[in-house]
Amino acid sequence: MLAPMASLTLDYPTLVLCLVFVLSCIFVFVRSVGKDGAVRGRAPPSPWALPIIGNLHQLGRGHHHRKLQALARRHGPIFLLRLGSVPTLVVSSPSLADAVLRTQDHIFCSRPQPHTARGTLYGCRDMAFATYGERWRQLRRIAVVHLLSAKRVDSFRSLRLEEAAGFVERIRAASAREEGSAVNVTELIISLTNTVVSRAAFGNRLGGLEPAMVRGMMKELTELLGAIAVGDVLPWLRWVDWATGLDARVKKTAAELDGMVERTLAEHEANRGNEDNREAGDLLDSLLSIFKDDDQGFTLDRIDVKALILDMFIGGTDTIYKAIEWTMAELVKNPREMEKVQAEVRRVAGAHGGVLEEELEKMSLLHASMKEALRLHPPIPLIPHESIEDTQLHGYHIPAKTQVMINAWAIGRDGEWWEDAEDFRPERFLDTAIDFSGKDPRYVPFGAGRRGCPGIAFGTRLAELTLANMMYHFDWELPKGKDLDSFEVVESSGFAPALKSPLILAVTPR
């Protein structure tokens, strides 16, 4: 009787291993059970993670959309990263993006609030980063109905035409130095969009601030929003953001932005009722009317007004200039496509000396070229969302407060959905119903659903008018000594990347 019993005796290391195995099983089971005792379901696949930092080492310092695309090729179109202590779901396929942005939009409708956004955008009281809820719904309603409606967009037509004409003259003056001289196109586009958006939003040129100063603030802000603060992923190391100077950069940028908005707001309040002293009918006027009159069923305070108008300015200037820049870069890289677009624009506009807004509707190749450029280079490559309750997605359990990144950049380059996905082929958008609204999940350059960009009409109208004038009045090519093979259409790092280097082109007036 003793011999069989002896055969069951375990040595100490084996006993320890068995105990660890049993405890691990219990831990996994407990983690998989909700508060009501129901089994929650399996988690999405995850790349191997390091202790404490999780998968942060796999993201590095920049081009996160490219690195996440590479991870998706290994782990599938849905996988979970652990960025320090923060679970982050990455979605890289049209069907799953549709589930997040449309089918389950009511669940994935909130936004993460990174430290840099909280510090620069009034504690995320703006519309872009605000937590989903009644306050956010009211802010969006104000933006859609009072600031960015079709009627409101049309009201700025004369402003767009005036500034587009000035833009053409600045290019002509820059090219007059010598035939085929090189021009910093990026600088000119940024100046145009800053001027148009600041006049539409504030009614002036930002209280006399130098354009270079405004551009510097916008550049710093986008870099900050694209940075990963240590305190966001490892709260117990929040002091590192102070030690590295991130907190100081955030405070400095916040003070500069608030000073710009506060100065302009004070001017509007001082001139309220005296329309002779400034340009009337701007977006800040509309917000002040709601703020002062309190007749919209929702009370705005001063911070709300500043946060919302800052959203309009930042979102407008940044998105529009990059849409123009990326389209021009791709057309220069593909001169045959540029010739087609130029021929169409010049045929439609005729010989009356410029492009009218009503003629844009007839320029299908121009529309298609911009759509194709934004397929390859969406303004925000990684669209951030956050779940507000537990749910199931693709058979996986997704807890509340899970951050979600829609990789719009990867979706736009998915070879299963796009033929010759890496090539610039505008004709793919001819005779299709695909637009910027996000209704087709293969194409979401401005997001979709509740959190989709409300300013699409405002932005695309100015971008298309600018591109059409560039095509109508000028011929474009690379400067002498540059060839197409060496011209790289590569993005910079950051939350909303632009071209890595400014777009310098040789221009010849028509």
Secondary structure, 3 states (H helix, E strand, C coil): CHHHHHHCCCCHHHHHHHHHHHHHHHHHHHHCECCCCCECCCCCCCCCCECCCECHHHCCCCCHHHHHHHHHHHHCCEEEEEECCEEEEEECCHHHHHHHHHHCCCCCCECCCCHHHHHHCCCCCCCCCCCCCHHHHHHHHHHHHHHCCHHHHHHCHHHHHHHHHHHHHHHHHHHCCCCCCEEEHHHHHHHHHHHHHHHHHHCCCHHHCCHHHHHHHHHHHHHHHHCCCHHHHCHHHCHHHHHCCHHHHHHHHHHHHHHHHHHHHHHHHHHCCCHHHCCCCCHHHHHHHHHHHCCCCCCCCHHHHHHHHHHHHHHHHHHHHHHHHHHHHHHHHCHHHHHHHHHHHHHHHCCCCCCCHHHHHHCHHHHHHHHHHHHHCCCCCEEEEECCCCEEECCEEECCCCEEEEEHHHHHCCCCCCCCCCCCCHHHHCCCCCCCCCCCCCCCCCCCHHHCCCCHHHHHHHHHHHHHHHHHHEEEECCCCCCHHHCCCCECCCCCCCECCCCEEEEEEC
